[in-house]
Each structure stands twice: as C-alpha cells, then as structure tokens.
Amino acid sequence: MTCPRIEVDLAKIEVNARALVTLLSARGIDVTGVTKATLGSPEVARAMLAGGVMRLGDSRIDNLEAIRDAGIQAPLTLLRSPTPDQADRTVACASVSQVSEHEVVKALSAAAGRLGSIHGLVLMVELGDLREGILPENVLDFARYISRIPHVTLAGLGTNLACRAGVVPSADNMGELSALAALLEGALGLHLPIISGGNSANLAWAISAPAGRVNDLRLGESILLGCDPLTRKPLNGLHTDAFSLVVPIIESLAKPTAPRGAIGEAAFGVPTPMHERGTIIQTIASIGRQDVDPAGLTPPVGVRVLAASSDHLVLETQHRQAPGEEIRFGLDYSALLRAMTSPFVVATFTATKRHAPSFSPFLPPSIPSVVTPSPAIP
Ligand SMILES: *Cc1c(COP(=O)(O)O)cnc(C)c1O
C-alpha cells in the first residue's frame, strides 16, 4: 500500500476496555466508551462494546450517525451540546445529550416531540475547568426548568475536568457533583440515573477515592492508548500500542545537518536552529502536519524526527532506506486524532488473538507506570 495508514489492533482495544470496565465496576462506575478520536469508527465501537462498555459517546453527531448506520444498537450519548438546529439529527441517533443552555433543551424537546420519543438530558455542571457547563448555583433552577419541559427527561448530571484548564478530578470536585445530585433529588423528588464524573483523567481519582454518587465515566484516551491523560503514563496492564502509523519513505539521502543561506521564517514559523554536526542520512516520510501532529509521534529506535512541513516528515535514520519502504510510529492522542481525521491516511483493522495481559485488580492509590507486556500468539 502506498499511502500512510493507521493500523488498529481491535483485540488490544477490547482488552483495554475490559480491564477498565472491570476495575471501575468494582467501584460502581459504568464506562461510556468514547469514539471521537477514531471519527466514530464502528470497528472501534464494536471492540469497546465487546470489552463491556455500557454505552458509546461521541462529541460529534456525524460520528454517532456513522455508528448507527453501521447497525450498532448500543445506547449513544452526544457528549458536546448540539446547536438548536441539530436537534432533530441528535434525537434521531442519540438517546442522551449533554446540555447547558435552555435554548438547546427547548430545541431537543421539540425534536423529540416530532419523533414521538423522550430524549435524556445530562445537565453539565462547571466545576472549575472552565469549559462547558452551568455554574453550581444555577443547577437547581435549570433542573426545575427541564422537569417542566415535555419530551425530555433529566437523566442526570455531568461534569468535565482536565480538558481546558487541566483541573485535576479530586475528592473535592467529585464530592461537589455528588452533593449536587443529592440536592436535586431531594428538592425535586426524582432519581438521577446517570452521574457522569468525567473522562480518562478521572481514573486516578476513581481508583483512590470512594465514588460517591458518580456512576459513569466517559473514557476515550485510556481505552484507545492505554494511558492516563493527566500524566501521559501507561496504565497498569493496558496496551499502549493498539494504534500505529505506517508511512512510506520517498527520499533518503546523505545531507549536511545545517541549512545553507540566509534564514527567514519557515512554513510553520521560526525554524529551530540547526547546528552543523556533519553529514547525516536524512529520510523523508510522506506525511505532514496536515495529517499528523509530528510532536506526538514515537519513531522506532534509531530514528529521530527532525522537522515537519505540510506534507513532508523529515527524519534522521541510521541507513539509507529505499523509496516505498515503510516506517512505523507510535502515536499520542493529538497525533492519533489528526491522523484519523486526515483523508490521506487510511485505517486498517486487525484483531490479533493473544492472552489477556496480566491485568492486576490490585491498584495502589496512584496509577503505576509499569506496563505488563502481553505475549503475542502468532
Ligand atoms: C472527549 C471527551 C471525553 C473523553 O475524553 P478522554 O480523555 O479521551 O477519555 C469525555 N467527555 C467529553 C465531554 C469529551 O468531550
């Protein structure tokens, strides 16, 4: 194959999902599997479901529609508020939406009425990270408002941390969410089935503190890449290599290390100064910033990423490599997100059969950084 591709090992995703589902179910927490980094890939969605996630979530309606169109029946949650004009599409594919504006609730209510369905709402509460959500002091009024609107039901409360400002999920902010849930239930005489505490950044909290009323986490990165987004460290026993990026080489020549000529700005701003250290083998892989975040690539041993422009990834390799030869990279979340979104990168799926990794149900208070590799069975 001559274009860059992402190889996805669905068996590893399933193993990761199952490990996290098992860990969290012991604490009374269900997992919503988040597919947005894979553009709502039905293959990845099925692997998450096979690993036991309760439902699927995505921030984009197009991705949820792709999952529905593939025939997947699991309950779907829209993780980012729709605009009012997206209400009909939203209620047609998702059973629950995360909301924070009266106008959106009104639009979802009207759309659900037209469809003859009841749409679930998770009211998002701002607990410090300053992204989406209403302020805690407005939660009771907003919940009262929802309870008076037809065709929608208050399915629960949610919050999202560690995304915009990096605020760490803690006993304090999770306790605040639990207290708000109890306050609403007492004041309105209802039961809130979903208390959604956050994303993969909540895992360290979830394994070290009592969950309180929190009974759902929305996990993307930890299932897909096996790491904790707060530290970017591998999670014990999870696979960190379910995705790899394979890119063909187009040039591999001996070149000097320092540029020649007066230096202005490069295609992407001020270039990092390059010092002459003699002739090296400079190898170009046929991918660029349009397709991947070069800072998020892990090259193989002996290969260094030197620079990237729109369409050229400039590497230093030990030996010359023939054009068409392929080179394989690991990806972080940012690199994965962009590569899955590029029309110039194809995704290919495998499901290597292997023993489950020795996932340890015992976890110390902080997430350990040791990965237990699993033996691959040919
Ligand atoms: C992306 C997203 C998630 C999943 O985040 P991860 O860090 O990938 O686990 C959860 N909730 C919301 C609202 C999101 O937008």
Ligand as a Chemical Component Dictionary entry (heavy atoms), coordinates in Angstrom:
data_LIG
# 
_chem_comp.id                   LIG 
_chem_comp.type                 NON-POLYMER 
_chem_comp.pdbx_formal_charge   0 
_chem_comp.three_letter_code    LIG 
# 
loop_
_chem_comp_atom.comp_id 
_chem_comp_atom.atom_id 
_chem_comp_atom.alt_atom_id 
_chem_comp_atom.type_symbol 
_chem_comp_atom.charge 
_chem_comp_atom.model_Cartn_x 
_chem_comp_atom.model_Cartn_y 
_chem_comp_atom.model_Cartn_z 
_chem_comp_atom.pdbx_ordinal 
LIG C1 C1 C 0 -13.568 13.727 24.604 1  
LIG C2 C2 C 0 -14.465 13.725 25.746 2  
LIG C3 C3 C 0 -14.388 12.678 26.682 3  
LIG C4 C4 C 0 -13.357 11.572 26.607 4  
LIG O1 O1 O 0 -12.105 12.074 26.988 5  
LIG P1 P1 P 0 -10.813 11.126 27.112 6  
LIG O2 O2 O 0 -9.794  11.964 27.776 7  
LIG O3 O3 O 0 -10.443 10.739 25.728 8  
LIG O4 O4 O 0 -11.206 9.960  27.938 9  
LIG C5 C5 C 0 -15.278 12.695 27.749 10 
LIG N1 N1 N 0 -16.196 13.675 27.872 11 
LIG C6 C6 C 0 -16.301 14.689 26.996 12 
LIG C7 C7 C 0 -17.321 15.741 27.211 13 
LIG C8 C8 C 0 -15.433 14.751 25.913 14 
LIG O5 O5 O 0 -15.541 15.769 25.043 15 
# 
loop_
_chem_comp_bond.comp_id 
_chem_comp_bond.atom_id_1 
_chem_comp_bond.atom_id_2 
_chem_comp_bond.value_order 
_chem_comp_bond.pdbx_ordinal 
LIG C1 C2 SING 1  
LIG C2 C3 SING 2  
LIG C2 C8 DOUB 3  
LIG C3 C4 SING 4  
LIG C3 C5 DOUB 5  
LIG C4 O1 SING 6  
LIG O1 P1 SING 7  
LIG P1 O2 DOUB 8  
LIG P1 O3 SING 9  
LIG P1 O4 SING 10 
LIG C5 N1 SING 11 
LIG N1 C6 DOUB 12 
LIG C6 C7 SING 13 
LIG C6 C8 SING 14 
LIG C8 O5 SING 15 
# 
